[in-house]
């Protein structure tokens, strides 16, 4: 038996007996160098970071391209830091699950330090520790995987969240919100030499760097208006030679830790395989499981230098190429298909994405969205072929039963995703004089099914628990009074506030000619039990195009 905290240099055979490959570098020396001269800080210590970013750093350290690791900070769940990183000496076991059932297991020691930095009004110790790192001239990169909602400062009504409003009022001394904390840390860097820095969002949505910049500048401008900072700080943030906000495209399906993988690790003698389900509903473990396929494309904008990311498989390129690659994946070739499976899978009672791929109609749905409605308007980024990307996704990645991903996980925060997942493609149809958004059939169908999902009633007519979503309560209230049993009910008054909400779709769906089509599908899905599956089947039969 072997523990993740065992000295891997002295106990290499014990790890090998558990089929875990270990590094050859000295983790203690790497950690010492990292804390003394930090180069890379990451916000968001969840499973994607553990499977991907930590792997990049591990390879660069192992190959002699870096002599320091990553300082990771979580601002949401202290259990991630205390019960995972600190408990396991910041080590990670990554399990790559392949379609043939085989696994690659690797131990990473590339995380040097983990810091919880929650609201400084409650405990400022994490904030103060990070401030010490941010003031070091050696720091080159601050990266992020905090999900889309981590960048949001306002609710659906356009009002600042209470924590953000408090920070704007009270200034940078003790920030409560994660973005306010970031701007406070940047202020400390500005006040200690104004050394350049790159803020690299690697979250899974289009124009992620621009969204990060907008959030940072919104806080900073509000503080300037309230007299907490001066124009020189704003100039520092706006100067791309000082603070850069590169775009990125990231892709690696990394579900929550799997009980199947947990058991396989335990069976092979790895003791620390217990999955943590925290009070804040974080699912994390000493191990992380992920797929073999992966992509990271990054705009090469690093005014204070950077690690040799390209030597770890990262595609470093220009802004236009990243934007095209990101839009290809997030708005066409993966995320819209994933979201469709998430909504349908949740309401139809599926427990895995791979099992959904055994349903011919669900496969037909995502093929229509990807190949027929999306590909014709997506820009080819050249560094990745869009059609080949979808082919790999549909034929290999999504059907892989050893990627234990669930529609319920992917359905989390759907209201925050629809504008990117589908709004961008719809807008392309609006902008192209030779196309008409009214010709779209399957994107509107998914949106209609999401309205059914918001009712909290599955296709059997039974209640189910939708995934967490910051807007769920207010959206559910608008459709909660609708009942199954009739396709003739007038739904307009109930759904018009949703379908016209630009905060959700980045547009008014009625204004682009799709609101009525969504309503029509939604009404059909209210006919009774089984209507969702029937409407999908009938729509594919009537409007689906050949993609083979």
C-alpha positions as CSV (number, residue, x, y, z in Angstrom):
1,X,0.0,0.0,0.0
2,X,1.1,3.5,-0.7
3,X,0.0,7.0,0.4
4,X,0.2,10.1,-1.8
5,X,2.2,11.7,1.0
6,X,4.9,9.0,0.9
7,X,8.3,10.2,-0.4
8,X,8.0,9.3,-4.0
9,X,11.8,9.5,-4.6
10,X,12.5,6.9,-1.9
11,X,9.4,4.8,-2.5
12,X,9.3,4.8,-6.3
13,X,8.6,1.0,-6.4
14,X,5.6,1.3,-4.1
15,X,4.1,3.8,-6.4
16,X,4.9,1.7,-9.4
17,X,3.2,-1.2,-7.8
18,X,0.0,1.0,-7.8
19,X,0.7,1.8,-11.4
20,X,1.5,5.4,-10.6
21,X,4.4,7.2,-12.4
22,X,6.3,9.6,-10.2
23,X,8.5,12.7,-11.0
24,X,12.2,12.7,-10.6
25,X,12.5,16.2,-9.3
26,X,12.7,17.2,-5.6
27,X,9.3,18.6,-4.6
28,X,10.7,20.3,-1.5
29,X,13.3,22.2,-3.5
30,X,10.7,23.2,-6.1
31,X,8.4,24.5,-3.3
32,X,11.1,26.5,-1.6
33,X,12.0,28.2,-4.9
34,X,8.4,28.9,-5.7
35,X,7.6,30.6,-2.4
36,X,10.9,32.6,-2.6
37,X,10.5,33.6,-6.2
38,X,7.0,32.9,-7.4
39,X,6.4,32.8,-11.2
40,X,2.9,31.4,-11.5
41,X,-0.2,31.8,-9.3
42,X,-3.5,30.1,-10.2
43,X,-7.0,30.9,-8.9
44,X,-9.4,27.9,-8.8
45,X,-7.9,24.7,-7.4
46,X,-10.6,22.4,-8.7
47,X,-10.4,19.3,-10.9
48,X,-9.6,21.0,-14.2
49,X,-6.6,22.7,-12.7
50,X,-5.4,19.5,-11.1
51,X,-5.7,17.5,-14.3
52,X,-4.4,20.1,-16.8
53,X,-2.5,23.1,-15.4
54,X,-0.7,21.1,-12.8
55,X,0.3,18.6,-15.5
56,X,1.8,21.4,-17.6
57,X,3.9,22.7,-14.7
58,X,4.9,19.1,-13.8
59,X,6.2,18.4,-17.3
60,X,8.1,21.7,-17.5
61,X,9.7,21.0,-14.1
62,X,10.5,17.4,-15.0
63,X,12.1,18.5,-18.3
64,X,14.2,21.2,-16.7
65,X,12.2,24.1,-18.3
66,X,11.0,25.4,-14.9
67,X,12.6,25.3,-11.5
68,X,9.5,26.5,-9.6
69,X,5.9,25.4,-9.4
70,X,2.5,26.9,-8.9
71,X,0.9,28.6,-5.9
72,X,-2.8,27.8,-6.1
73,X,-5.5,29.8,-4.4
74,X,-9.2,29.0,-3.8
75,X,-11.5,31.8,-2.9
76,X,-14.7,29.7,-2.5
77,X,-14.3,26.6,-0.5
78,X,-11.8,26.3,2.3
79,X,-12.2,22.5,2.3
80,X,-10.4,22.3,-1.0
81,X,-7.3,23.9,0.5
82,X,-7.5,22.3,4.0
83,X,-8.8,18.9,3.3
84,X,-7.2,18.2,0.0
85,X,-4.1,20.3,-0.8
86,X,-2.8,20.6,2.7
87,X,-3.8,17.2,3.8
88,X,-2.0,15.6,0.9
89,X,1.1,17.9,0.9
90,X,-0.2,19.5,-2.4
91,X,0.4,16.3,-4.3
92,X,-2.0,15.2,-7.1
93,X,-2.6,11.8,-8.7
94,X,-4.0,12.3,-12.2
95,X,-5.8,9.3,-13.8
96,X,-6.3,9.5,-17.6
97,X,-9.1,7.1,-18.6
98,X,-8.9,5.8,-22.1
99,X,-11.7,4.5,-24.3
100,X,-10.3,0.9,-24.1
101,X,-10.6,1.0,-20.3
102,X,-6.9,1.4,-19.6
103,X,-5.5,4.1,-17.4
104,X,-2.4,6.3,-17.2
105,X,-1.7,7.4,-13.6
106,X,0.8,10.1,-12.8
107,X,1.8,11.8,-9.5
108,X,2.3,15.6,-9.8
109,X,4.3,17.6,-7.2
110,X,4.1,20.8,-9.2
111,X,1.8,22.6,-6.7
112,X,4.1,24.3,-4.2
113,X,1.6,26.0,-1.9
114,X,-2.2,26.3,-1.5
115,X,-3.9,29.4,-0.1
116,X,-7.5,29.9,0.9
117,X,-8.4,33.5,0.4
118,X,-12.1,34.0,1.3
119,X,-13.7,37.3,2.3
120,X,-11.0,39.3,4.0
121,X,-13.6,40.8,6.2
122,X,-13.8,37.4,7.9
123,X,-10.2,36.3,7.6
124,X,-7.6,38.4,5.9
125,X,-4.7,36.0,6.3
126,X,-5.0,34.4,2.8
127,X,-5.3,37.8,1.2
128,X,-2.3,39.1,3.0
129,X,-0.2,36.0,2.0
130,X,-1.2,36.5,-1.6
131,X,-0.3,40.1,-1.4
132,X,3.2,39.1,-0.5
133,X,3.5,37.0,-3.6
134,X,1.9,39.6,-5.9
135,X,4.5,42.2,-4.9
136,X,7.4,40.0,-6.1
137,X,8.9,41.1,-9.5
138,X,9.4,37.4,-10.3
139,X,5.7,36.8,-10.7
140,X,4.9,36.4,-14.4
141,X,1.5,34.7,-14.7
142,X,-1.7,34.6,-12.8
143,X,-4.1,32.1,-14.3
144,X,-7.7,31.3,-13.6
145,X,-10.2,28.4,-13.8
146,X,-13.0,29.8,-11.6
147,X,-16.0,29.1,-14.0
148,X,-18.0,31.7,-15.8
149,X,-19.9,32.9,-12.7
150,X,-16.6,33.7,-11.0
151,X,-16.3,36.8,-13.3
152,X,-19.8,38.0,-12.7
153,X,-20.3,41.1,-10.6
154,X,-24.0,41.7,-11.2
155,X,-27.2,39.8,-10.9
156,X,-29.8,39.4,-13.7
157,X,-31.3,42.8,-12.9
158,X,-28.0,44.5,-13.4
159,X,-27.3,45.2,-9.8
160,X,-24.0,44.5,-8.1
161,X,-24.0,41.4,-5.9
162,X,-24.0,42.5,-2.2
163,X,-20.3,41.5,-1.7
164,X,-19.3,43.5,-4.7
165,X,-21.4,46.5,-3.6
166,X,-19.7,46.3,-0.2
167,X,-16.2,46.3,-1.8
168,X,-17.0,49.2,-4.0
169,X,-18.2,51.2,-1.0
170,X,-15.4,50.1,1.4
171,X,-12.4,50.0,-0.9
172,X,-9.5,47.6,-1.4
173,X,-8.4,47.1,2.2
174,X,-10.5,44.0,3.0
175,X,-12.2,42.7,-0.1
176,X,-15.1,40.2,0.1
177,X,-15.5,39.3,-3.6
178,X,-12.9,37.3,-5.6
179,X,-12.6,39.9,-8.3
180,X,-12.3,42.7,-5.8
181,X,-9.5,40.7,-4.1
182,X,-7.7,40.4,-7.4
183,X,-7.8,44.1,-8.0
184,X,-6.6,44.7,-4.5
185,X,-3.6,42.4,-5.2
186,X,-2.9,44.3,-8.4
187,X,-3.0,47.5,-6.5
188,X,-0.4,46.2,-4.2
189,X,1.8,45.2,-7.2
190,X,1.3,48.7,-8.7
191,X,2.4,50.3,-5.4
192,X,5.5,48.1,-5.3
193,X,7.1,48.9,-8.6
194,X,4.3,48.5,-11.0
195,X,6.0,45.5,-12.5
196,X,4.2,43.9,-15.6
197,X,2.0,40.8,-15.2
198,X,-0.2,38.6,-17.3
199,X,-3.7,37.6,-16.1
200,X,-4.5,34.5,-18.1
201,X,-8.1,33.3,-17.9
202,X,-8.4,29.7,-18.9
203,X,-12.1,29.4,-18.2
204,X,-14.4,27.7,-20.7
205,X,-16.1,30.6,-22.5
206,X,-15.4,32.9,-25.4
207,X,-13.4,36.1,-25.0
208,X,-12.5,35.0,-21.5
209,X,-9.5,37.4,-21.2
210,X,-11.8,40.3,-22.2
211,X,-14.3,39.3,-19.6
212,X,-11.6,39.2,-16.9
213,X,-10.4,42.6,-18.0
214,X,-13.9,44.0,-17.9
215,X,-14.4,42.8,-14.3
216,X,-11.1,44.1,-13.2
217,X,-11.7,47.5,-14.7
218,X,-15.2,47.7,-13.4
219,X,-13.9,47.4,-9.8
220,X,-11.0,49.7,-10.4
221,X,-13.1,52.4,-12.0
222,X,-15.6,52.2,-9.1
223,X,-12.7,52.6,-6.6
224,X,-11.4,55.6,-8.6
225,X,-14.8,57.2,-8.5
226,X,-15.0,56.7,-4.7
227,X,-11.5,58.1,-4.2
228,X,-9.7,54.8,-3.3
229,X,-7.3,54.8,-6.3
230,X,-6.0,57.3,-8.7
231,X,-5.8,57.5,-12.5
232,X,-2.3,56.2,-12.5
233,X,-3.5,52.8,-11.3
234,X,-6.1,52.7,-14.1
235,X,-3.4,53.6,-16.6
236,X,-1.4,50.7,-15.3
237,X,-4.2,48.2,-15.7
238,X,-5.1,49.6,-19.2
239,X,-1.5,49.4,-20.5
240,X,-1.0,46.1,-22.3
241,X,2.7,46.4,-21.8
242,X,2.1,46.3,-18.1
243,X,-1.0,44.2,-17.5
244,X,-2.0,41.7,-20.3
245,X,-5.3,39.8,-20.5
246,X,-4.7,37.2,-23.2
247,X,-7.5,35.1,-24.6
248,X,-7.3,31.3,-24.3
249,X,-9.2,28.2,-25.5
250,X,-9.1,25.3,-23.1
251,X,-10.6,21.8,-23.6
252,X,-10.3,18.8,-21.4
253,X,-13.3,17.0,-20.1
254,X,-12.6,16.7,-16.4
255,X,-15.6,15.4,-14.4
256,X,-15.9,15.0,-10.7
257,X,-13.8,12.2,-9.1
258,X,-15.3,8.9,-10.0
259,X,-16.2,6.1,-7.5
260,X,-15.1,3.6,-10.2
261,X,-11.7,5.2,-10.3
262,X,-11.6,5.4,-6.5
263,X,-12.2,1.7,-6.3
264,X,-9.6,0.9,-8.9
265,X,-7.0,2.9,-7.1
266,X,-7.8,1.3,-3.8
267,X,-7.7,-2.2,-5.4
268,X,-4.2,-1.4,-6.7
269,X,-2.9,-0.4,-3.3
270,X,-3.3,3.4,-3.3
271,X,-4.7,4.4,0.1
272,X,-5.7,8.0,-0.4
273,X,-8.5,7.6,-2.9
274,X,-11.5,8.7,-0.7
275,X,-13.6,11.3,-2.4
276,X,-14.5,14.5,-0.5
277,X,-18.0,15.9,-0.8
278,X,-17.6,19.3,1.0
279,X,-20.3,21.3,2.7
280,X,-20.2,23.7,-0.2
281,X,-20.9,20.8,-2.6
282,X,-17.4,20.5,-4.0
283,X,-16.5,17.0,-5.2
284,X,-12.7,16.5,-5.1
285,X,-10.1,14.0,-4.0
286,X,-6.4,13.3,-3.9
287,X,-6.9,12.0,-7.4
288,X,-8.5,13.5,-10.4
289,X,-9.8,11.7,-13.5
290,X,-9.8,13.1,-17.0
291,X,-9.8,12.2,-20.7
292,X,-6.9,11.7,-23.0
293,X,-7.8,14.4,-25.5
294,X,-6.8,17.9,-24.5
295,X,-6.3,21.4,-26.1
296,X,-5.0,24.7,-24.7
297,X,-4.5,27.6,-27.1
298,X,-3.2,30.8,-25.6
299,X,-2.6,34.3,-26.9
300,X,1.1,35.0,-26.5
301,X,0.9,38.2,-24.4
302,X,3.3,38.0,-21.4
303,X,5.0,41.4,-20.7
304,X,7.0,40.0,-17.8
305,X,8.0,36.8,-19.6
306,X,6.5,33.3,-19.1
307,X,7.2,29.6,-18.7
308,X,7.9,27.7,-21.9
309,X,4.3,26.6,-22.2
310,X,4.7,25.4,-25.7
311,X,7.1,22.7,-24.6
312,X,4.3,21.2,-22.6
313,X,1.9,21.1,-25.6
314,X,0.3,24.4,-25.3
315,X,-0.4,26.2,-28.6
316,X,1.0,29.7,-28.3
317,X,-0.3,32.0,-31.0
318,X,-1.8,35.4,-31.9
319,X,-5.1,36.8,-30.6
320,X,-7.2,36.2,-33.7
321,X,-6.2,32.6,-33.9
322,X,-7.1,32.0,-30.2
323,X,-10.4,33.8,-30.6
324,X,-11.2,31.6,-33.6
325,X,-10.2,28.4,-31.8
326,X,-12.2,29.4,-28.8
327,X,-15.3,30.3,-30.7
328,X,-15.0,27.1,-32.7
329,X,-15.0,25.0,-29.5
330,X,-17.2,27.0,-27.1
331,X,-19.9,28.1,-29.5
332,X,-20.0,25.3,-32.1
333,X,-17.9,22.1,-31.7
334,X,-18.2,21.1,-28.1
335,X,-19.9,23.2,-25.5
336,X,-23.3,23.6,-27.3
337,X,-23.4,19.9,-27.7
338,X,-22.4,19.3,-24.1
339,X,-25.1,21.7,-22.9
340,X,-27.8,20.0,-25.1
341,X,-26.9,16.6,-23.6
342,X,-26.8,18.2,-20.1
343,X,-30.3,19.6,-20.3
344,X,-31.8,16.5,-22.0
345,X,-29.9,14.1,-19.9
346,X,-31.1,15.7,-16.7
347,X,-34.7,15.8,-17.7
348,X,-34.7,12.3,-19.1
349,X,-33.0,10.8,-16.1
350,X,-29.6,9.8,-17.5
351,X,-26.7,9.5,-15.1
352,X,-23.8,9.7,-17.6
353,X,-23.0,11.4,-20.8
354,X,-21.7,8.2,-22.4
355,X,-25.0,6.5,-21.8
356,X,-26.8,9.3,-23.6
357,X,-24.6,8.6,-26.6
358,X,-26.4,5.2,-26.9
359,X,-29.7,7.1,-27.6
360,X,-29.9,7.6,-31.4
361,X,-32.1,10.7,-31.1
362,X,-29.7,12.5,-28.7
363,X,-26.8,11.7,-31.0
364,X,-28.9,13.1,-33.9
365,X,-29.7,16.2,-31.9
366,X,-26.0,17.1,-31.2
367,X,-25.1,16.3,-34.8
368,X,-27.7,18.7,-36.1
369,X,-26.5,21.4,-33.7
370,X,-22.8,20.9,-34.5
371,X,-22.6,19.9,-38.1
372,X,-25.7,21.5,-39.6
373,X,-26.3,24.6,-37.6
374,X,-22.9,25.5,-36.2
375,X,-20.1,24.5,-38.7
376,X,-21.4,26.6,-41.6
377,X,-20.8,29.8,-39.6
378,X,-17.8,29.0,-37.6
379,X,-14.4,30.4,-38.5
380,X,-11.6,27.8,-39.1
381,X,-8.8,28.6,-36.6
382,X,-6.3,26.6,-38.7
383,X,-4.5,25.3,-35.6
384,X,-7.4,22.8,-35.0
385,X,-9.7,21.6,-37.7
386,X,-13.4,22.1,-36.7
387,X,-14.9,19.1,-38.4
388,X,-12.1,16.8,-37.2
389,X,-12.7,18.2,-33.7
390,X,-16.5,17.4,-33.8
391,X,-15.7,14.0,-35.3
392,X,-13.4,13.1,-32.4
393,X,-15.9,14.4,-29.9
394,X,-18.9,12.5,-31.3
395,X,-17.2,9.3,-32.2
396,X,-14.6,8.9,-29.4
397,X,-14.8,11.4,-26.5
398,X,-18.5,11.6,-25.6
399,X,-19.2,7.8,-26.0
400,X,-16.2,6.9,-23.7
401,X,-17.8,5.0,-20.8
402,X,-14.6,5.5,-18.8
403,X,-15.1,9.3,-18.6
404,X,-17.6,9.3,-15.7
405,X,-19.1,12.7,-16.6
406,X,-22.7,13.4,-15.8
407,X,-25.3,15.7,-17.4
408,X,-26.1,17.0,-14.0
409,X,-22.5,18.4,-13.6
410,X,-22.6,20.0,-17.0
411,X,-26.0,21.5,-16.4
412,X,-24.7,23.5,-13.5
413,X,-25.1,27.3,-14.1
414,X,-26.7,26.8,-17.5
415,X,-28.3,30.3,-17.3
416,X,-24.8,31.7,-17.3
417,X,-23.8,29.7,-20.4
418,X,-26.6,30.0,-23.0
419,X,-25.5,33.4,-24.4
420,X,-22.1,31.9,-25.3
421,X,-23.2,28.4,-26.1
422,X,-26.0,29.4,-28.5
423,X,-26.2,33.2,-28.7
424,X,-23.0,33.5,-30.7
425,X,-24.1,31.2,-33.4
426,X,-27.5,32.8,-33.6
427,X,-25.8,36.2,-33.9
428,X,-23.8,34.9,-36.9
429,X,-27.1,34.0,-38.6
430,X,-28.4,37.5,-37.8
431,X,-25.2,39.2,-39.2
432,X,-25.0,37.2,-42.4
433,X,-27.2,38.7,-45.1
434,X,-27.4,35.3,-46.7
435,X,-28.7,33.5,-43.6
436,X,-31.8,33.7,-41.5
437,X,-31.9,32.7,-37.8
438,X,-35.5,31.5,-38.4
439,X,-34.0,28.6,-40.3
440,X,-32.5,27.3,-37.1
441,X,-34.4,24.3,-35.6
442,X,-32.4,22.5,-33.1
443,X,-30.8,25.3,-31.1
444,X,-34.3,26.7,-30.4
445,X,-35.4,23.1,-29.5
446,X,-32.7,22.9,-26.8
447,X,-33.7,26.3,-25.4
448,X,-37.3,25.1,-25.3
449,X,-36.2,22.0,-23.4
450,X,-34.3,24.2,-21.0
451,X,-37.6,26.0,-20.2
452,X,-39.1,22.6,-19.5
453,X,-36.1,21.8,-17.3
454,X,-36.7,25.0,-15.4
455,X,-40.1,23.7,-14.3
456,X,-38.3,21.0,-12.3
457,X,-40.6,18.3,-13.8
458,X,-39.0,15.5,-15.8
459,X,-40.3,13.8,-18.9
460,X,-42.2,11.2,-16.7
461,X,-44.1,14.1,-15.1
462,X,-42.2,13.6,-11.8
463,X,-40.2,16.3,-9.9
464,X,-36.5,16.2,-10.1
465,X,-33.7,18.4,-8.6
466,X,-32.1,20.7,-11.2
467,X,-28.4,21.4,-10.9
468,X,-27.3,24.6,-9.0
469,X,-27.7,27.8,-11.0
470,X,-27.6,31.4,-9.6
471,X,-30.7,32.3,-11.5
472,X,-32.7,29.2,-11.0
473,X,-35.1,30.4,-8.4
474,X,-36.2,33.5,-10.3
475,X,-36.4,31.6,-13.6
476,X,-38.3,28.7,-12.0
477,X,-40.8,31.1,-10.6
478,X,-41.8,32.3,-14.0
479,X,-42.7,28.8,-15.3
480,X,-43.7,27.1,-12.1
481,X,-47.4,27.5,-12.6
482,X,-47.4,25.8,-16.0
483,X,-48.7,22.2,-15.9
484,X,-48.3,19.2,-18.1
485,X,-51.3,17.8,-20.0
486,X,-52.0,20.3,-22.8
487,X,-50.0,21.5,-25.8
488,X,-52.6,24.4,-26.3
489,X,-51.7,26.4,-23.2
490,X,-50.6,30.0,-23.8
491,X,-47.1,30.2,-22.5
492,X,-46.1,33.6,-23.8
493,X,-46.7,35.6,-20.6
494,X,-44.7,33.0,-18.6
495,X,-41.6,32.8,-20.8
496,X,-41.4,36.2,-22.5
497,X,-39.3,37.6,-19.7
498,X,-36.8,34.7,-20.1
499,X,-36.6,34.6,-23.8
500,X,-36.2,38.4,-24.1
501,X,-33.6,38.6,-21.4
502,X,-30.4,39.8,-22.9
503,X,-28.4,39.0,-19.7
504,X,-29.1,35.3,-20.6
505,X,-28.9,35.1,-24.4
506,X,-27.0,38.3,-25.2
507,X,-30.1,39.2,-27.3
508,X,-33.9,39.3,-27.3
509,X,-34.9,36.0,-29.0
510,X,-38.1,37.5,-30.2
511,X,-36.3,40.3,-31.9
512,X,-34.2,37.9,-34.0
513,X,-37.3,35.8,-34.9
514,X,-36.7,32.8,-32.6
515,X,-38.9,33.5,-29.6
516,X,-42.1,32.2,-31.2
517,X,-40.4,29.0,-32.4
518,X,-39.0,28.3,-28.9
519,X,-42.5,28.9,-27.5
520,X,-44.0,26.5,-30.1
521,X,-41.6,23.7,-29.2
522,X,-42.1,24.4,-25.5
523,X,-45.9,24.1,-25.8
524,X,-45.5,20.7,-27.6
525,X,-43.3,19.5,-24.7
526,X,-46.1,20.4,-22.2
527,X,-48.4,17.8,-23.8
528,X,-47.7,15.2,-21.1
529,X,-45.4,12.5,-20.0
530,X,-43.0,11.4,-22.8
531,X,-43.5,14.6,-24.8
532,X,-39.9,15.7,-24.6
533,X,-38.6,12.5,-26.2
534,X,-41.4,12.5,-28.7
535,X,-40.9,16.1,-29.8
536,X,-37.2,15.5,-30.3
537,X,-37.9,12.3,-32.4
538,X,-40.5,14.1,-34.5
539,X,-38.4,17.2,-35.1
540,X,-35.4,15.1,-36.2
541,X,-37.7,13.1,-38.6
542,X,-39.2,16.3,-40.0
543,X,-36.3,18.7,-40.0
544,X,-33.1,16.8,-39.5
545,X,-30.6,16.8,-42.3
546,X,-28.2,14.0,-43.3
547,X,-24.8,14.4,-41.8
548,X,-23.2,11.0,-42.7
